[in-house]
Amino acid sequence: MALEITDANFEAIVLKSDKPVIVDFWAVWCGPCRMVGPIVQEIGEDFSDKAVVGKLDVDNNPQSARNYGIRNIPTVLFFKNGEVVDKQVGAVPKQKLVEKLEALL
C-alpha cells in the first residue's frame, strides 16, 4: 500500500528514510495518474519491506511539487538517502517502475 505523502510529512517520510523511496506526484483530475495509481499501490505492497512507496497530491501539496519542479503529472521520483536519483514522467507499465526501484535496492 502507498503512503499518503504531504508537504507536512515529506521530510520525515521521504528525505529521512533509510530505504529507497518512490513518490508518485499525481492529481485527482489527471487521467494518466489514474492508470499509474493502482500500479504504485501494487509496488507498495510488493516492496513493503524493502522500500517506502507514497503518493503526493500536487493540488493539495503544492510546496513539494514546486520544490522538485514537477510540471507534468504523473511524475514518479525515486529517492535514495534523501536525494532524487531517478525519475519517470508519464504513464508507464509496472515493470518499468519496478526496474528503476530494484536498481536502488
N, C-alpha and C positions, 0 to 999 in steps of 0.2 A: 504494500500500500504506500502511496506517495504522501508525504507530509505536506501540510499547508504552510508555505513559507510566506512571511510578510516582511514589510520594511522593519518592523519592530524586532522580529526574531532572526533576521537574515544573518547577522554577525554570529550569533550563538550556534545556529544550526549549520550554516554553510562555511563561514570563514574559520571557525574554531574546531571544525570536525577533524578527527584523526583518521577518518575514512575518506575515500573519494566521494564526491557529491555531484549529482546531476540535478539541475534546476530547469524545469520547463516553464518558460515565460509564455503566458497564454492570456486569452480573454474570452468571456462568455460568447461574444458575438462573432468570434473567429471560426469559420468553417473548418479550415485545416487543423486548427487547435483541437477540435472535437474528434478528429481522426487520430491525432497523436496522444491525446489524453489517456485513453484506455491502454495504449502501449506503455506509457510511462507508469501507469498503475501496475501493470504486469511486471515490468522491470523492478519496481519497488518490492514486489512480493518475491520475485526470483532472487534478488540480491540483498534481501533484508539484513543478512548477517555480514555482508561484505562492503556495502556502500549505503550512503544516505541518498534517498530519491525524494524530490519535492517538486511542488508546483507553485508558481507565483503568479497571481492575477495582476496583470500590469495596470488595469484600470483602478484597482484598489490599493496598489503599492507602487506608485509612480517613481518614488525615490530610487528604489533598487533598479528598476528598469532604466532610469536615466543614468545611474552610476555606471552601468555596464553597456551603455549605448545601444540598447535594444530598440531597433527601428522597425523590424519586421517580426511578426509572430506567426506561427510558433518558432521560438528560438530556444534551443536546449544548450545550456552552458555546462561544461564539465570542469569541476574544481578539484585540485589536489593541493593540500597544505595551504588552503586559503587563496590560491591563485587560479585564474582561468587558464586551463591547459588545452582545451579543445572546445569546439562549438559546432552546432548543427542548426542551420536555418531552414525552415520549411518542413513539410510532412515527408517522412521517410519510413521505410519498413523497420520493424522492430530490430532485425538483425544488425542494421547499420548502427543504431544506438548501442546495442549490446557490444558490438565490436569495439566501439570507442571507449565504453566503460571498462571492458575487460583489459584493454591496454593500460589502464591506470591501476589495476589490482596487483 
